[in-house]
Amino acid sequence: MPDANLPLSPPAVMLRDLHVSFTMPGKQINAVNGVDLLLRQGEVVALIGESGSGKSVTLRAIMRLLDERGTCMSGTLSVNGKDVLGMSSRALAAMRGKDVAMVFQEPLLALDPAYTIGNQIAETIRRHERITARDAAARALALFEKVCIPSPQRRLAAYPHELSGGMRQRAMIALALACHPKVLLADEPTTALDATVQIQILLLLRELQRDLGLSVIFVTHDIAAAVEVADRIAVMYAGRIVEEGSTRALISAPRHPYTIALLNSRRHAAEQRGTRLETIGGAPPDLAALPPGCAFAARCSRATDDCRAAQPLAFDVEPDHRVRCIHTGMTAATARI
Amino acid sequence: MSATMAGTGNLPRPLMRVRNLMKHFPLRRRAIGLGRSSVRAVDGISFDVMKGETLGVVGESGCGKSTMARVLMQLIRQDSGEVVFDGRTVGDRTLPLQAFRRQAQMVFQDSYASLNPRMTIEDSIAFGPIVHGTTPAKALDRSHALLARVGLAPARFAGRYPHELSGGQRQRVNIARALAVEPQLVILDEAVSALDKSVEAQVLNLLEDLKRELALTYLFISHDLNVVRYLCDRVIVMYLGQVVEIGPAAEVFDSPRHPYTKALLRSVPSGDPLRRLDAPPLSGDPPNPIEPPSGCRFHPRCVVAQPVCSRAVPSLTDCGDRHAVACLRWQSGSGYSPASDIGGLPPIRTVEVSHA
């Protein structure tokens, strides 16, 4: 049965020309400036970029977690085929946790310090399902076992501050999975962790994603962490996706000058001791005053007047590999990876 | 010959000697029947910092890296042990604290918290020299020269306040401030960890340039093994308040001896989609430094641990090439039986990535 060709289920997440801006006193911050992203069912997409690139804002927009006051959103945003931007607050509350769940960077801030973790998980389940407290507690225990927390019964009765960092992040993942969401959004879930714990959490996420068939958007600034879990990678810069492709294609044949520079700047390990690191000169642009053309042009060695004149369009350099740069022919020839 | 001694030209001599450094933080609450317990943050550490080298310190959070740095700077006083700087004991009559702090300076991770928000950055940089007796006018001149040196044009930046700068710029200010008193040793405690990769590379290049120009010695504390490998001549690996391995960076990274170092190095994602890890090299979080495990502190997480490891405490043993390791496996006569040793850790298992 060629079910791969049948468009049976809608994409897990679809973003079309998403814009998000924040109104601040005296200025407008354009955090997301036309993001197109398709997350297929059962796929892991990593959204990578530096601070201020709009990756976390994009992620929060999907669940409409941004403060409505002072935030302006436009474009198309759907989760499992349902339009999110037009949802009532009631529909949103029903969706959050049930269809889409999020794992945050700092579980100590995301979890409620006044309740035990077991209570928080049970509460989430009972918010969405008609189920007894006893059954909810049993579900919480099963979840803790699923995320490999040792002595789970004892840990359920613990308060967030009583757990170690890695354990807290596991508890947070258990909480996110409590109502069997099909879409998981992970915002820098391993950034605050040690390398030895980070790899445990990355592998746990990958395993859960496979077992449960989750669709995941994984936001990180760490390319190596993204490579470890993602099927596809999208690179963000100044609120736009500048390059997107399969993990293998993007790592082995990056096309956008920013992606290339980013990959080069993290290549400490391979560098000979004493050689200078390749850097990207300058700083990311001011999101309150974006240039009309390519936002990276000011830092790009290949920039021409054409780059500064108009926003480069995204086009496919090969199937499933899109780049927003008018010089991709050239960068492909000179990229050294 | 490696690049280890490049820049010094002389035979290596220790700039700072650390001997049996110990710092325990007593806990207020104590369990009935037990003695007073304490967090054994730094528990008997000895090493030398050679003049002109960059010495890296790596380890998981809670292993005592930062406490050690603070004790070395004498921001907190050690319980026992001594720090000898350039032949003189720190805190002695021959080297009082103020004189020592002219010679050693520190850059912290949080670039914002370490600057006074109510002082312009030129004043922040000039503050140290003035305390040490430079006239305010001269100190301000030096402040401007340093700002220019770290890449912040004084005309544009000198009068700014910390909140008007980006994280990378603020860290440049902190570096300039550390250098204002012309120290010999700079302790960098996670100084680039909060920066974005592209900015981090700029600051690392700056640190390398300054080191060469000013003949500085760095103690570089970081949890980012890639950065340490790039920047450091020698590396110290810490675990629960103790040194488990120390040696030239190339040696430690390419042929690590301690099982912990091996696991730590393997935990770093390769960044290569064809070499994804299949199982975590180390399970669990670092144990509690309040009641560290008996014997070798790593034994509960160690894949090659033997019964003897929970009893005998390994000591740092030289294994050639200025490389020392605290593991019973490498200590002859320790009771560790190499016969049953299957040759260390199992090989790295990697998985093929499927792209549908």
Chai-1 contact restraints between the chains, C-beta under 6 A:
chainA,res_idxA,chainB,res_idxB,connection_type,confidence,min_distance_angstrom,max_distance_angstrom,comment,restraint_id
A,E50,B,D196,contact,1.0,0.0,6.0,A-B,restraint_1
A,S51,B,D196,contact,1.0,0.0,6.0,A-B,restraint_2
A,S164,B,D285,contact,1.0,0.0,6.0,A-B,restraint_3
A,G166,B,D285,contact,1.0,0.0,6.0,A-B,restraint_4
A,D194,B,E60,contact,1.0,0.0,6.0,A-B,restraint_5
A,D194,B,S61,contact,1.0,0.0,6.0,A-B,restraint_6
A,A195,B,S267,contact,1.0,0.0,6.0,A-B,restraint_7
A,A195,B,V268,contact,1.0,0.0,6.0,A-B,restraint_8
A,T196,B,S267,contact,1.0,0.0,6.0,A-B,restraint_9
A,T196,B,L282,contact,1.0,0.0,6.0,A-B,restraint_10
A,V197,B,D285,contact,1.0,0.0,6.0,A-B,restraint_11
A,I199,B,S267,contact,1.0,0.0,6.0,A-B,restraint_12
A,I199,B,P280,contact,1.0,0.0,6.0,A-B,restraint_13
A,Q200,B,P280,contact,1.0,0.0,6.0,A-B,restraint_14
A,L203,B,P280,contact,1.0,0.0,6.0,A-B,restraint_15
A,A224,B,P269,contact,1.0,0.0,6.0,A-B,restraint_16
A,A224,B,G271,contact,1.0,0.0,6.0,A-B,restraint_17
A,A225,B,P269,contact,1.0,0.0,6.0,A-B,restraint_18
A,V227,B,G271,contact,1.0,0.0,6.0,A-B,restraint_19
A,V227,B,P273,contact,1.0,0.0,6.0,A-B,restraint_20
A,E228,B,P269,contact,1.0,0.0,6.0,A-B,restraint_21
A,E228,B,R276,contact,1.0,0.0,6.0,A-B,restraint_22
A,S246,B,H355,contact,1.0,0.0,6.0,A-B,restraint_23
A,T247,B,P273,contact,1.0,0.0,6.0,A-B,restraint_24
A,R248,B,P273,contact,1.0,0.0,6.0,A-B,restraint_25
A,I251,B,P273,contact,1.0,0.0,6.0,A-B,restraint_26
A,S265,B,K197,contact,1.0,0.0,6.0,A-B,restraint_27
A,S265,B,S198,contact,1.0,0.0,6.0,A-B,restraint_28
A,S265,B,A201,contact,1.0,0.0,6.0,A-B,restraint_29
A,R266,B,K197,contact,1.0,0.0,6.0,A-B,restraint_30
A,H268,B,N226,contact,1.0,0.0,6.0,A-B,restraint_31
A,H268,B,V227,contact,1.0,0.0,6.0,A-B,restraint_32
A,H268,B,Y230,contact,1.0,0.0,6.0,A-B,restraint_33
A,A269,B,N226,contact,1.0,0.0,6.0,A-B,restraint_34
A,A269,B,R229,contact,1.0,0.0,6.0,A-B,restraint_35
A,E271,B,Y230,contact,1.0,0.0,6.0,A-B,restraint_36
A,R273,B,A3,contact,1.0,0.0,6.0,A-B,restraint_37
A,G274,B,A3,contact,1.0,0.0,6.0,A-B,restraint_38
A,R276,B,N205,contact,1.0,0.0,6.0,A-B,restraint_39
A,L277,B,A201,contact,1.0,0.0,6.0,A-B,restraint_40
A,L277,B,L204,contact,1.0,0.0,6.0,A-B,restraint_41
A,L277,B,N205,contact,1.0,0.0,6.0,A-B,restraint_42
A,T279,B,A201,contact,1.0,0.0,6.0,A-B,restraint_43
A,T279,B,Q202,contact,1.0,0.0,6.0,A-B,restraint_44
A,I280,B,S198,contact,1.0,0.0,6.0,A-B,restraint_45
